[in-house]
């Protein structure tokens, strides 16, 4: 059987606030109320209100951040997308290379293209000039034409 603890507090099924008690060494056998949790409840409410306010303002914060750093974020996104695309292409080529006869076939195609390129553009001087002109025109299309002299 457990001993009953009697206190001066009224007993009821519904209490307004929680009461903590401590037993001091001088008052052995007596129960002394220490504090209530009203302060803790108030601090908890303040913390919850702050978090709720932050979450309510989060879309505005993110919108301002994205508008401020639109170009760098876009550049970082494009670089990451490029890296992911390269990794996927390399994974596909690696898996194709594991299939019998596909790897050597790709090598033969590569050797054939190199031989054609050398024959078409590098053997004669006129074809080398044509290649240089084609390269220059492509460079101007990509980078833009030269600045006009005013």
N, CA, C and O atoms as a GROMACS GRO file, in nm:
protein
  600
    1UNK      N    1   0.083  -0.117   0.000
    1UNK     CA    2   0.000   0.000   0.000
    1UNK      C    3   0.087   0.124   0.000
    1UNK      O    4   0.189   0.130   0.070
    2UNK      N    5   0.048   0.219  -0.077
    2UNK     CA    6   0.123   0.344  -0.084
    2UNK      C    7   0.066   0.443   0.015
    2UNK      O    8  -0.055   0.450   0.034
    3UNK      N    9   0.156   0.521   0.079
    3UNK     CA   10   0.107   0.621   0.175
    3UNK      C   11   0.041   0.738   0.101
    3UNK      O   12   0.084   0.773  -0.009
    4UNK      N   13  -0.060   0.795   0.160
    4UNK     CA   14  -0.127   0.909   0.101
    4UNK      C   15  -0.056   1.036   0.140
    4UNK      O   16  -0.009   1.050   0.252
    5UNK      N   17  -0.049   1.131   0.046
    5UNK     CA   18   0.012   1.260   0.072
    5UNK      C   19  -0.100   1.361   0.082
    5UNK      O   20  -0.181   1.375  -0.010
    6UNK      N   21  -0.106   1.430   0.193
    6UNK     CA   22  -0.210   1.530   0.212
    6UNK      C   23  -0.149   1.667   0.190
    6UNK      O   24  -0.036   1.693   0.230
    7UNK      N   25  -0.223   1.754   0.126
    7UNK     CA   26  -0.176   1.890   0.106
    7UNK      C   27  -0.289   1.986   0.140
    7UNK      O   28  -0.404   1.946   0.154
    8UNK      N   29  -0.253   2.114   0.152
    8UNK     CA   30  -0.351   2.217   0.186
    8UNK      C   31  -0.425   2.266   0.062
    8UNK      O   32  -0.514   2.350   0.074
    9UNK      N   33  -0.389   2.216  -0.056
    9UNK     CA   34  -0.451   2.262  -0.179
    9UNK      C   35  -0.586   2.194  -0.198
    9UNK      O   36  -0.602   2.076  -0.165
   10UNK      N   37  -0.682   2.268  -0.250
   10UNK     CA   38  -0.813   2.206  -0.272
   10UNK      C   39  -0.805   2.105  -0.386
   10UNK      O   40  -0.734   2.126  -0.484
   11UNK      N   41  -0.875   1.997  -0.371
   11UNK     CA   42  -0.873   1.895  -0.476
   11UNK      C   43  -0.992   1.918  -0.568
   11UNK      O   44  -1.106   1.938  -0.524
   12UNK      N   45  -0.962   1.916  -0.698
   12UNK     CA   46  -1.068   1.928  -0.798
   12UNK      C   47  -1.022   1.856  -0.924
   12UNK      O   48  -0.903   1.834  -0.943
   13UNK      N   49  -1.115   1.822  -1.007
   13UNK     CA   50  -1.081   1.752  -1.130
   13UNK      C   51  -1.017   1.846  -1.231
   13UNK      O   52  -0.932   1.803  -1.308
   14UNK      N   53  -1.055   1.974  -1.233
   14UNK     CA   54  -1.002   2.071  -1.328
   14UNK      C   55  -0.926   2.176  -1.250
   14UNK      O   56  -0.983   2.248  -1.168
   15UNK      N   57  -0.795   2.184  -1.276
   15UNK     CA   58  -0.713   2.285  -1.209
   15UNK      C   59  -0.678   2.392  -1.310
   15UNK      O   60  -0.655   2.361  -1.427
   16UNK      N   61  -0.673   2.517  -1.267
   16UNK     CA   62  -0.647   2.630  -1.356
   16UNK      C   63  -0.503   2.629  -1.402
   16UNK      O   64  -0.475   2.663  -1.517
   17UNK      N   65  -0.411   2.593  -1.317
   17UNK     CA   66  -0.270   2.593  -1.355
   17UNK      C   67  -0.197   2.483  -1.280
   17UNK      O   68  -0.240   2.438  -1.174
   18UNK      N   69  -0.088   2.442  -1.337
   18UNK     CA   70  -0.009   2.334  -1.280
   18UNK      C   71   0.080   2.390  -1.170
   18UNK      O   72   0.133   2.501  -1.183
   19UNK      N   73   0.098   2.317  -1.062
   19UNK     CA   74   0.178   2.363  -0.949
   19UNK      C   75   0.292   2.265  -0.930
   19UNK      O   76   0.270   2.144  -0.924
   20UNK      N   77   0.414   2.317  -0.920
   20UNK     CA   78   0.529   2.233  -0.893
   20UNK      C   79   0.562   2.245  -0.744
   20UNK      O   80   0.546   2.352  -0.684
   21UNK      N   81   0.606   2.138  -0.688
   21UNK     CA   82   0.642   2.140  -0.546
   21UNK      C   83   0.781   2.086  -0.528
   21UNK      O   84   0.828   2.006  -0.608
   22UNK      N   85   0.845   2.129  -0.422
   22UNK     CA   86   0.977   2.074  -0.390
   22UNK      C   87   0.984   2.050  -0.240
   22UNK      O   88   0.914   2.114  -0.162
   23UNK      N   89   1.067   1.959  -0.204
   23UNK     CA   90   1.085   1.926  -0.062
   23UNK      C   91   1.224   1.973  -0.024
   23UNK      O   92   1.324   1.929  -0.080
   24UNK      N   93   1.229   2.064   0.074
   24UNK     CA   94   1.358   2.113   0.119
   24UNK      C   95   1.407   2.025   0.233
   24UNK      O   96   1.326   1.966   0.305
   25UNK      N   97   1.539   2.014   0.252
   25UNK     CA   98   1.592   1.926   0.357
   25UNK      C   99   1.552   1.970   0.497
   25UNK      O  100   1.540   1.886   0.586
   26UNK      N  101   1.530   2.102   0.521
   26UNK     CA  102   1.492   2.149   0.655
   26UNK      C  103   1.350   2.112   0.688
   26UNK      O  104   1.318   2.083   0.803
   27UNK      N  105   1.265   2.113   0.590
   27UNK     CA  106   1.122   2.089   0.611
   27UNK      C  107   1.085   1.949   0.563
   27UNK      O  108   0.997   1.934   0.478
   28UNK      N  109   1.149   1.850   0.614
   28UNK     CA  110   1.122   1.716   0.570
   28UNK      C  111   0.979   1.679   0.605
   28UNK      O  112   0.936   1.690   0.720
   29UNK      N  113   0.907   1.634   0.503
   29UNK     CA  114   0.770   1.593   0.525
   29UNK      C  115   0.668   1.699   0.492
   29UNK      O  116   0.548   1.671   0.493
   30UNK      N  117   0.711   1.823   0.461
   30UNK     CA  118   0.614   1.926   0.424
   30UNK      C  119   0.628   1.956   0.276
   30UNK      O  120   0.737   1.945   0.220
   31UNK      N  121   0.521   1.993   0.213
   31UNK     CA  122   0.519   2.023   0.071
   31UNK      C  123   0.508   2.174   0.055
   31UNK      O  124   0.419   2.238   0.111
   32UNK      N  125   0.602   2.230  -0.024
   32UNK     CA  126   0.606   2.374  -0.043
   32UNK      C  127   0.587   2.403  -0.192
   32UNK      O  128   0.661   2.347  -0.273
   33UNK      N  129   0.492   2.488  -0.230
   33UNK     CA  130   0.477   2.521  -0.372
   33UNK      C  131   0.595   2.606  -0.419
   33UNK      O  132   0.634   2.701  -0.352
   34UNK      N  133   0.653   2.570  -0.538
   34UNK     CA  134   0.771   2.641  -0.588
   34UNK      C  135   0.729   2.748  -0.688
   34UNK      O  136   0.753   2.866  -0.664
   35UNK      N  137   0.668   2.711  -0.796
   35UNK     CA  138   0.627   2.809  -0.896
   35UNK      C  139   0.517   2.748  -0.980
   35UNK      O  140   0.492   2.628  -0.978
   36UNK      N  141   0.453   2.834  -1.054
   36UNK     CA  142   0.351   2.787  -1.147
   36UNK      C  143   0.410   2.793  -1.288
   36UNK      O  144   0.515   2.853  -1.310
   37UNK      N  145   0.343   2.732  -1.380
   37UNK     CA  146   0.392   2.730  -1.518
   37UNK      C  147   0.337   2.845  -1.601
   37UNK      O  148   0.342   2.840  -1.724
   38UNK      N  149   0.284   2.947  -1.536
   38UNK     CA  150   0.229   3.060  -1.610
   38UNK      C  151   0.336   3.127  -1.695
   38UNK      O  152   0.312   3.161  -1.811
   39UNK      N  153   0.455   3.147  -1.637
   39UNK     CA  154   0.564   3.208  -1.713
   39UNK      C  155   0.605   3.120  -1.830
   39UNK      O  156   0.628   3.169  -1.940
   40UNK      N  157   0.614   2.992  -1.807
   40UNK     CA  158   0.652   2.900  -1.915
   40UNK      C  159   0.547   2.900  -2.025
   40UNK      O  160   0.581   2.897  -2.143
   41UNK      N  161   0.420   2.902  -1.987
   41UNK     CA  162   0.313   2.907  -2.088
   41UNK      C  163   0.321   3.036  -2.168
   41UNK      O  164   0.302   3.035  -2.290
   42UNK      N  165   0.348   3.147  -2.101
   42UNK     CA  166   0.358   3.275  -2.171
   42UNK      C  167   0.478   3.276  -2.266
   42UNK      O  168   0.467   3.324  -2.379
   43UNK      N  169   0.592   3.224  -2.221
   43UNK     CA  170   0.710   3.215  -2.308
   43UNK      C  171   0.680   3.124  -2.427
   43UNK      O  172   0.722   3.152  -2.540
   44UNK      N  173   0.611   3.016  -2.404
   44UNK     CA  174   0.577   2.923  -2.512
   44UNK      C  175   0.485   2.991  -2.613
   44UNK      O  176   0.504   2.976  -2.734
   45UNK      N  177   0.387   3.065  -2.566
   45UNK     CA  178   0.296   3.137  -2.656
   45UNK      C  179   0.373   3.240  -2.739
   45UNK      O  180   0.347   3.255  -2.858
   46UNK      N  181   0.466   3.312  -2.676
   46UNK     CA  182   0.544   3.411  -2.749
   46UNK      C  183   0.628   3.343  -2.858
   46UNK      O  184   0.636   3.393  -2.970
   47UNK      N  185   0.688   3.230  -2.825
   47UNK     CA  186   0.769   3.157  -2.922
   47UNK      C  187   0.681   3.108  -3.038
   47UNK      O  188   0.720   3.119  -3.154
   48UNK      N  189   0.566   3.054  -3.007
   48UNK     CA  190   0.475   3.006  -3.111
   48UNK      C  191   0.428   3.123  -3.197
   48UNK      O  192   0.419   3.109  -3.319
   49UNK      N  193   0.398   3.238  -3.136
   49UNK     CA  194   0.356   3.355  -3.213
   49UNK      C  195   0.467   3.402  -3.306
   49UNK      O  196   0.441   3.440  -3.421
   50UNK      N  197   0.592   3.401  -3.258
   50UNK     CA  198   0.705   3.443  -3.342
   50UNK      C  199   0.723   3.348  -3.460
   50UNK      O  200   0.745   3.392  -3.572
   51UNK      N  201   0.714   3.218  -3.435
   51UNK     CA  202   0.730   3.119  -3.542
   51UNK      C  203   0.616   3.133  -3.643
   51UNK      O  204   0.639   3.126  -3.763
   52UNK      N  205   0.495   3.152  -3.594
   52UNK     CA  206   0.381   3.168  -3.683
   52UNK      C  207   0.395   3.293  -3.769
   52UNK      O  208   0.364   3.290  -3.888
   53UNK      N  209   0.441   3.402  -3.709
   53UNK     CA  210   0.460   3.526  -3.785
   53UNK      C  211   0.569   3.507  -3.891
   53UNK      O  212   0.555   3.557  -4.002
   54UNK      N  213   0.677   3.436  -3.856
   54UNK     CA  214   0.784   3.411  -3.952
   54UNK      C  215   0.734   3.327  -4.069
   54UNK      O  216   0.764   3.357  -4.184
   55UNK      N  217   0.658   3.223  -4.040
   55UNK     CA  218   0.606   3.136  -4.146
   55UNK      C  219   0.508   3.214  -4.234
   55UNK      O  220   0.502   3.192  -4.355
   56UNK      N  221   0.430   3.304  -4.174
   56UNK     CA  222   0.336   3.384  -4.253
   56UNK      C  223   0.411   3.479  -4.347
   56UNK      O  224   0.364   3.506  -4.457
   57UNK      N  225   0.528   3.529  -4.305
   57UNK     CA  226   0.606   3.623  -4.386
   57UNK      C  227   0.705   3.552  -4.479
   57UNK      O  228   0.769   3.618  -4.562
   58UNK      N  229   0.719   3.421  -4.467
   58UNK     CA  230   0.818   3.346  -4.545
   58UNK      C  231   0.803   3.363  -4.696
   58UNK      O  232   0.905   3.383  -4.763
   59UNK      N  233   0.684   3.358  -4.755
   59UNK     CA  234   0.675   3.379  -4.900
   59UNK      C  235   0.725   3.518  -4.943
   59UNK      O  236   0.787   3.532  -5.048
   60UNK      N  237   0.698   3.619  -4.862
   60UNK     CA  238   0.749   3.753  -4.895
   60UNK      C  239   0.900   3.757  -4.889
   60UNK      O  240   0.964   3.816  -4.976
   61UNK      N  241   0.959   3.694  -4.785
   61UNK     CA  242   1.105   3.691  -4.773
   61UNK      C  243   1.167   3.619  -4.893
   61UNK      O  244   1.266   3.666  -4.950
   62UNK      N  245   1.109   3.505  -4.930
   62UNK     CA  246   1.164   3.429  -5.043
   62UNK      C  247   1.149   3.505  -5.174
   62UNK      O  248   1.238   3.502  -5.259
   63UNK      N  249   1.035   3.575  -5.191
   63UNK     CA  250   1.016   3.655  -5.312
   63UNK      C  251   1.117   3.767  -5.323
   63UNK      O  252   1.173   3.790  -5.430
   64UNK      N  253   1.141   3.838  -5.213
   64UNK     CA  254   1.242   3.945  -5.213
   64UNK      C  255   1.381   3.889  -5.240
   64UNK      O  256   1.459   3.948  -5.315
   65UNK      N  257   1.413   3.774  -5.179
   65UNK     CA  258   1.544   3.713  -5.199
   65UNK      C  259   1.563   3.675  -5.345
   65UNK      O  260   1.668   3.702  -5.403
   66UNK      N  261   1.461   3.611  -5.405
   66UNK     CA  262   1.474   3.569  -5.544
   66UNK      C  263   1.483   3.690  -5.637
   66UNK      O  264   1.561   3.687  -5.732
   67UNK      N  265   1.406   3.795  -5.611
   67UNK     CA  266   1.414   3.914  -5.695
   67UNK      C  267   1.549   3.983  -5.683
   67UNK      O  268   1.599   4.038  -5.780
   68UNK      N  269   1.608   3.980  -5.565
   68UNK     CA  270   1.739   4.044  -5.545
   68UNK      C  271   1.850   3.966  -5.614
   68UNK      O  272   1.943   4.024  -5.668
   69UNK      N  273   1.841   3.834  -5.610
   69UNK     CA  274   1.950   3.750  -5.661
   69UNK      C  275   1.904   3.664  -5.778
   69UNK      O  276   1.943   3.547  -5.788
   70UNK      N  277   1.823   3.720  -5.869
   70UNK     CA  278   1.766   3.642  -5.979
   70UNK      C  279   1.874   3.592  -6.074
   70UNK      O  280   1.875   3.474  -6.110
   71UNK      N  281   1.965   3.677  -6.116
   71UNK     CA  282   2.069   3.636  -6.213
   71UNK      C  283   2.164   3.531  -6.155
   71UNK      O  284   2.188   3.430  -6.220
   72UNK      N  285   2.219   3.553  -6.034
   72UNK     CA  286   2.309   3.449  -5.981
   72UNK      C  287   2.238   3.316  -5.958
   72UNK      O  288   2.295   3.210  -5.984
   73UNK      N  289   2.113   3.320  -5.909
   73UNK     CA  290   2.041   3.195  -5.887
   73UNK      C  291   2.012   3.123  -6.018
   73UNK      O  292   2.019   3.000  -6.026
   74UNK      N  293   1.980   3.200  -6.122
   74UNK     CA  294   1.957   3.139  -6.253
   74UNK      C  295   2.085   3.078  -6.306
   74UNK      O  296   2.083   2.968  -6.362
   75UNK      N  297   2.197   3.148  -6.290
   75UNK     CA  298   2.326   3.094  -6.337
   75UNK      C  299   2.362   2.967  -6.263
   75UNK      O  300   2.406   2.870  -6.325
   76UNK      N  301   2.343   2.966  -6.133
   76UNK     CA  302   2.374   2.846  -6.055
   76UNK      C  303   2.283   2.731  -6.098
   76UNK      O  304   2.329   2.617  -6.111
   77UNK      N  305   2.156   2.760  -6.120
   77UNK     CA  306   2.062   2.657  -6.166
   77UNK      C  307   2.102   2.599  -6.301
   77UNK      O  308   2.094   2.478  -6.322
   78UNK      N  309   2.144   2.687  -6.394
   78UNK     CA  310   2.185   2.638  -6.526
   78UNK      C  311   2.311   2.554  -6.518
   78UNK      O  312   2.323   2.452  -6.586
   79UNK      N  313   2.406   2.595  -6.435
   79UNK     CA  314   2.530   2.516  -6.418
   79UNK      C  315   2.497   2.379  -6.360
   79UNK      O  316   2.549   2.278  -6.406
   80UNK      N  317   2.411   2.376  -6.258
   80UNK     CA  318   2.372   2.248  -6.199
   80UNK      C  319   2.298   2.160  -6.300
   80UNK      O  320   2.321   2.039  -6.306
   81UNK      N  321   2.210   2.220  -6.380
   81UNK     CA  322   2.138   2.144  -6.482
   81UNK      C  323   2.234   2.089  -6.586
   81UNK      O  324   2.219   1.975  -6.631
   82UNK      N  325   2.334   2.169  -6.626
   82UNK     CA  326   2.435   2.124  -6.722
   82UNK      C  327   2.516   2.007  -6.665
   82UNK      O  328   2.541   1.910  -6.736
   83UNK      N  329   2.556   2.016  -6.539
   83UNK     CA  330   2.633   1.909  -6.477
   83UNK      C  331   2.549   1.781  -6.470
   83UNK      O  332   2.600   1.672  -6.498
   84UNK      N  333   2.423   1.794  -6.433
   84UNK     CA  334   2.336   1.677  -6.426
   84UNK      C  335   2.316   1.615  -6.565
   84UNK      O  336   2.317   1.493  -6.579
   85UNK      N  337   2.299   1.700  -6.667
   85UNK     CA  338   2.281   1.648  -6.804
   85UNK      C  339   2.406   1.575  -6.851
   85UNK      O  340   2.396   1.468  -6.912
   86UNK      N  341   2.523   1.631  -6.824
   86UNK     CA  342   2.648   1.565  -6.864
   86UNK      C  343   2.662   1.431  -6.794
   86UNK      O  344   2.700   1.332  -6.856
   87UNK      N  345   2.632   1.427  -6.665
   87UNK     CA  346   2.642   1.300  -6.591
   87UNK      C  347   2.545   1.196  -6.647
   87UNK      O  348   2.579   1.078  -6.655
   88UNK      N  349   2.425   1.240  -6.686
   88UNK     CA  350   2.328   1.145  -6.742
   88UNK      C  351   2.375   1.093  -6.878
   88UNK      O  352   2.362   0.974  -6.906
   89UNK      N  353   2.429   1.181  -6.962
   89UNK     CA  354   2.479   1.137  -7.093
   89UNK      C  355   2.594   1.038  -7.074
   89UNK      O  356   2.601   0.936  -7.143
   90UNK      N  357   2.684   1.070  -6.982
   90UNK     CA  358   2.796   0.978  -6.957
   90UNK      C  359   2.747   0.844  -6.903
   90UNK      O  360   2.803   0.740  -6.937
   91UNK      N  361   2.644   0.845  -6.820
   91UNK     CA  362   2.590   0.719  -6.768
   91UNK      C  363   2.527   0.637  -6.880
   91UNK      O  364   2.544   0.515  -6.885
   92UNK      N  365   2.455   0.703  -6.971
   92UNK     CA  366   2.394   0.632  -7.084
   92UNK      C  367   2.502   0.574  -7.174
   92UNK      O  368   2.493   0.458  -7.217
   93UNK      N  369   2.606   0.653  -7.204
   93UNK     CA  370   2.715   0.603  -7.288
   93UNK      C  371   2.789   0.488  -7.221
   93UNK      O  372   2.830   0.393  -7.288
   94UNK      N  373   2.807   0.496  -7.091
   94UNK     CA  374   2.874   0.388  -7.019
   94UNK      C  375   2.790   0.260  -7.025
   94UNK      O  376   2.843   0.150  -7.042
   95UNK      N  377   2.659   0.276  -7.009
   95UNK     CA  378   2.574   0.156  -7.017
   95UNK      C  379   2.572   0.099  -7.159
   95UNK      O  380   2.567  -0.022  -7.177
   96UNK      N  381   2.574   0.186  -7.262
   96UNK     CA  382   2.580   0.137  -7.399
   96UNK      C  383   2.714   0.070  -7.429
   96UNK      O  384   2.721  -0.025  -7.506
   97UNK      N  385   2.820   0.121  -7.367
   97UNK     CA  386   2.952   0.065  -7.389
   97UNK      C  387   2.965  -0.076  -7.332
   97UNK      O  388   3.050  -0.154  -7.376
   98UNK      N  389   2.881  -0.109  -7.234
   98UNK     CA  390   2.885  -0.243  -7.175
   98UNK      C  391   2.817  -0.349  -7.263
   98UNK      O  392   2.836  -0.469  -7.241
   99UNK      N  393   2.739  -0.305  -7.360
   99UNK     CA  394   2.673  -0.400  -7.451
   99UNK      C  395   2.777  -0.450  -7.551
   99UNK      O  396   2.850  -0.370  -7.609
  100UNK      N  397   2.784  -0.581  -7.571
  100UNK     CA  398   2.885  -0.634  -7.664
  100UNK      C  399   2.869  -0.576  -7.805
  100UNK      O  400   2.758  -0.560  -7.855
  101UNK      N  401   2.981  -0.545  -7.868
  101UNK     CA  402   2.995  -0.494  -8.003
  101UNK      C  403   2.949  -0.349  -8.021
  101UNK      O  404   2.973  -0.292  -8.128
  102UNK      N  405   2.886  -0.288  -7.924
  102UNK     CA  406   2.844  -0.149  -7.939
  102UNK      C  407   2.963  -0.056  -7.917
  102UNK      O  408   2.980   0.040  -7.992
  103UNK      N  409   3.046  -0.083  -7.816
  103UNK     CA  410   3.165   0.000  -7.789
  103UNK      C  411   3.262   0.003  -7.906
  103UNK      O  412   3.302   0.111  -7.950
  104UNK      N  413   3.301  -0.113  -7.959
  104UNK     CA  414   3.390  -0.111  -8.075
  104UNK      C  415   3.326  -0.045  -8.198
  104UNK      O  416   3.397   0.017  -8.278
  105UNK      N  417   3.195  -0.056  -8.214
  105UNK     CA  418   3.127   0.009  -8.325
  105UNK      C  419   3.136   0.161  -8.312
  105UNK      O  420   3.160   0.231  -8.410
  106UNK      N  421   3.118   0.213  -8.191
  106UNK     CA  422   3.133   0.357  -8.168
  106UNK      C  423   3.276   0.402  -8.197
  106UNK      O  424   3.296   0.510  -8.252
  107UNK      N  425   3.372   0.321  -8.161
  107UNK     CA  426   3.512   0.356  -8.190
  107UNK      C  427   3.537   0.362  -8.340
  107UNK      O  428   3.603   0.454  -8.388
  108UNK      N  429   3.485   0.264  -8.414
  108UNK     CA  430   3.501   0.267  -8.560
  108UNK      C  431   3.434   0.390  -8.621
  108UNK      O  432   3.489   0.452  -8.712
  109UNK      N  433   3.315   0.424  -8.573
  109UNK     CA  434   3.247   0.545  -8.622
  109UNK      C  435   3.332   0.668  -8.593
  109UNK      O  436   3.344   0.756  -8.679
  110UNK      N  437   3.391   0.677  -8.473
  110UNK     CA  438   3.477   0.790  -8.438
  110UNK      C  439   3.599   0.798  -8.527
  110UNK      O  440   3.634   0.907  -8.574
  111UNK      N  441   3.666   0.685  -8.551
  111UNK     CA  442   3.784   0.685  -8.640
  111UNK      C  443   3.745   0.726  -8.782
  111UNK      O  444   3.818   0.800  -8.847
  112UNK      N  445   3.630   0.678  -8.828
  112UNK     CA  446   3.583   0.716  -8.963
  112UNK      C  447   3.556   0.865  -8.972
  112UNK      O  448   3.590   0.927  -9.073
  113UNK      N  449   3.496   0.926  -8.869
  113UNK     CA  450   3.468   1.069  -8.873
  113UNK      C  451   3.597   1.150  -8.870
  113UNK      O  452   3.608   1.250  -8.940
  114UNK      N  453   3.694   1.108  -8.790
  114UNK     CA  454   3.823   1.179  -8.785
  114UNK      C  455   3.891   1.172  -8.920
  114UNK      O  456   3.945   1.272  -8.968
  115UNK      N  457   3.890   1.054  -8.983
  115UNK     CA  458   3.952   1.040  -9.115
  115UNK      C  459   3.882   1.130  -9.217
  115UNK      O  460   3.949   1.195  -9.297
  116UNK      N  461   3.749   1.135  -9.215
  116UNK     CA  462   3.676   1.222  -9.307
  116UNK      C  463   3.708   1.368  -9.281
  116UNK      O  464   3.727   1.444  -9.376
  117UNK      N  465   3.715   1.411  -9.155
  117UNK     CA  466   3.742   1.550  -9.120
  117UNK      C  467   3.881   1.591  -9.168
  117UNK      O  468   3.898   1.700  -9.224
  118UNK      N  469   3.980   1.504  -9.147
  118UNK     CA  470   4.116   1.535  -9.194
  118UNK      C  471   4.117   1.546  -9.346
  118UNK      O  472   4.176   1.639  -9.400
  119UNK      N  473   4.054   1.452  -9.414
  119UNK     CA  474   4.051   1.455  -9.560
  119UNK      C  475   3.977   1.579  -9.610
  119UNK      O  476   4.021   1.642  -9.706
  120UNK      N  477   3.865   1.614  -9.548
  120UNK     CA  478   3.781   1.723  -9.597
  120UNK      C  479   3.840   1.861  -9.567
  120UNK      O  480   3.835   1.949  -9.653
  121UNK      N  481   3.897   1.883  -9.446
  121UNK     CA  482   3.933   2.018  -9.406
  121UNK      C  483   4.082   2.043  -9.384
  121UNK      O  484   4.124   2.159  -9.389
  122UNK      N  485   4.163   1.942  -9.362
  122UNK     CA  486   4.300   1.968  -9.321
  122UNK      C  487   4.407   1.938  -9.426
  122UNK      O  488   4.520   1.982  -9.410
  123UNK      N  489   4.376   1.865  -9.531
  123UNK     CA  490   4.480   1.827  -9.627
  123UNK      C  491   4.520   1.942  -9.720
  123UNK      O  492   4.639   1.961  -9.747
  124UNK      N  493   4.424   2.018  -9.768
  124UNK     CA  494   4.455   2.124  -9.864
  124UNK      C  495   4.443   2.261  -9.798
  124UNK      O  496   4.368   2.280  -9.702
  125UNK      N  497   4.518   2.356  -9.853
  125UNK     CA  498   4.518   2.492  -9.798
  125UNK      C  499   4.382   2.558  -9.817
  125UNK      O  500   4.335   2.627  -9.726
  126UNK      N  501   4.319   2.542  -9.929
  126UNK     CA  502   4.189   2.606  -9.955
  126UNK      C  503   4.082   2.555  -9.858
  126UNK      O  504   3.998   2.632  -9.813
  127UNK      N  505   4.085   2.426  -9.826
  127UNK     CA  506   3.986   2.372  -9.732
  127UNK      C  507   4.014   2.420  -9.589
  127UNK      O  508   3.921   2.437  -9.510
  128UNK      N  509   4.144   2.442  -9.556
  128UNK     CA  510   4.177   2.498  -9.424
  128UNK      C  511   4.125   2.640  -9.412
  128UNK      O  512   4.075   2.679  -9.306
  129UNK      N  513   4.136   2.721  -9.521
  129UNK     CA  514   4.080   2.857  -9.519
  129UNK      C  515   3.928   2.852  -9.504
  129UNK      O  516   3.870   2.932  -9.429
  130UNK      N  517   3.866   2.761  -9.573
  130UNK     CA  518   3.721   2.746  -9.562
  130UNK      C  519   3.680   2.712  -9.418
  130UNK      O  520   3.582   2.766  -9.367
  131UNK      N  521   3.756   2.622  -9.354
  131UNK     CA  522   3.728   2.586  -9.215
  131UNK      C  523   3.746   2.706  -9.123
  131UNK      O  524   3.665   2.729  -9.033
  132UNK      N  525   3.854   2.785  -9.144
  132UNK     CA  526   3.877   2.905  -9.062
  132UNK      C  527   3.764   3.005  -9.082
  132UNK      O  528   3.718   3.066  -8.985
  133UNK      N  529   3.718   3.022  -9.207
  133UNK     CA  530   3.607   3.114  -9.233
  133UNK      C  531   3.478   3.065  -9.166
  133UNK      O  532   3.405   3.144  -9.106
  134UNK      N  533   3.450   2.936  -9.176
  134UNK     CA  534   3.332   2.880  -9.112
  134UNK      C  535   3.338   2.898  -8.960
  134UNK      O  536   3.239   2.931  -8.896
  135UNK      N  537   3.457   2.877  -8.904
  135UNK     CA  538   3.474   2.893  -8.759
  135UNK      C  539   3.454   3.039  -8.718
  135UNK      O  540   3.390   3.066  -8.616
  136UNK      N  541   3.507   3.132  -8.797
  136UNK     CA  542   3.491   3.274  -8.767
  136UNK      C  543   3.345   3.317  -8.775
  136UNK      O  544   3.296   3.391  -8.689
  137UNK      N  545   3.274   3.270  -8.878
  137UNK     CA  546   3.132   3.307  -8.890
  137UNK      C  547   3.050   3.247  -8.777
  137UNK      O  548   2.958   3.312  -8.727
  138UNK      N  549   3.081   3.125  -8.735
  138UNK     CA  550   3.011   3.064  -8.622
  138UNK      C  551   3.038   3.142  -8.494
  138UNK      O  552   2.947   3.165  -8.414
  139UNK      N  553   3.164   3.183  -8.475
  139UNK     CA  554   3.200   3.261  -8.357
  139UNK      C  555   3.125   3.394  -8.355
  139UNK      O  556   3.080   3.436  -8.248
  140UNK      N  557   3.110   3.460  -8.469
  140UNK     CA  558   3.037   3.586  -8.476
  140UNK      C  559   2.888   3.565  -8.448
  140UNK      O  560   2.824   3.650  -8.387
  141UNK      N  561   2.833   3.453  -8.492
  141UNK     CA  562   2.692   3.424  -8.466
  141UNK      C  563   2.667   3.401  -8.317
  141UNK      O  564   2.566   3.446  -8.263
  142UNK      N  565   2.760   3.332  -8.252
  142UNK     CA  566   2.743   3.299  -8.110
  142UNK      C  567   2.774   3.420  -8.024
  142UNK      O  568   2.694   3.456  -7.936
  143UNK      N  569   2.887   3.484  -8.046
  143UNK     CA  570   2.931   3.594  -7.960
  143UNK      C  571   2.882   3.730  -8.006
  143UNK      O  572   2.890   3.827  -7.931
  144UNK      N  573   2.831   3.740  -8.125
  144UNK     CA  574   2.787   3.868  -8.180
  144UNK      C  575   2.891   3.923  -8.276
  144UNK      O  576   3.008   3.887  -8.271
  145UNK      N  577   2.845   4.011  -8.364
  145UNK     CA  578   2.938   4.066  -8.462
  145UNK      C  579   3.028   4.169  -8.396
  145UNK      O  580   3.002   4.212  -8.283
  146UNK      N  581   3.131   4.206  -8.465
  146UNK     CA  582   3.226   4.303  -8.412
  146UNK      C  583   3.157   4.436  -8.392
  146UNK      O  584   3.061   4.469  -8.462
  147UNK      N  585   3.205   4.512  -8.296
  147UNK     CA  586   3.148   4.644  -8.270
  147UNK      C  587   3.169   4.736  -8.390
  147UNK      O  588   3.279   4.740  -8.446
  148UNK      N  589   3.067   4.806  -8.428
  148UNK     CA  590   3.080   4.897  -8.542
  148UNK      C  591   3.162   5.019  -8.502
  148UNK      O  592   3.147   5.071  -8.391
  149UNK      N  593   3.246   5.061  -8.591
  149UNK     CA  594   3.333   5.177  -8.563
  149UNK      C  595   3.258   5.305  -8.597
  149UNK      O  596   3.219   5.326  -8.712
  150UNK      N  597   3.238   5.391  -8.497
  150UNK     CA  598   3.165   5.515  -8.517
  150UNK      C  599   3.260   5.630  -8.534
  150UNK      O  600   3.217   5.744  -8.552
   0.00000   0.00000   0.00000
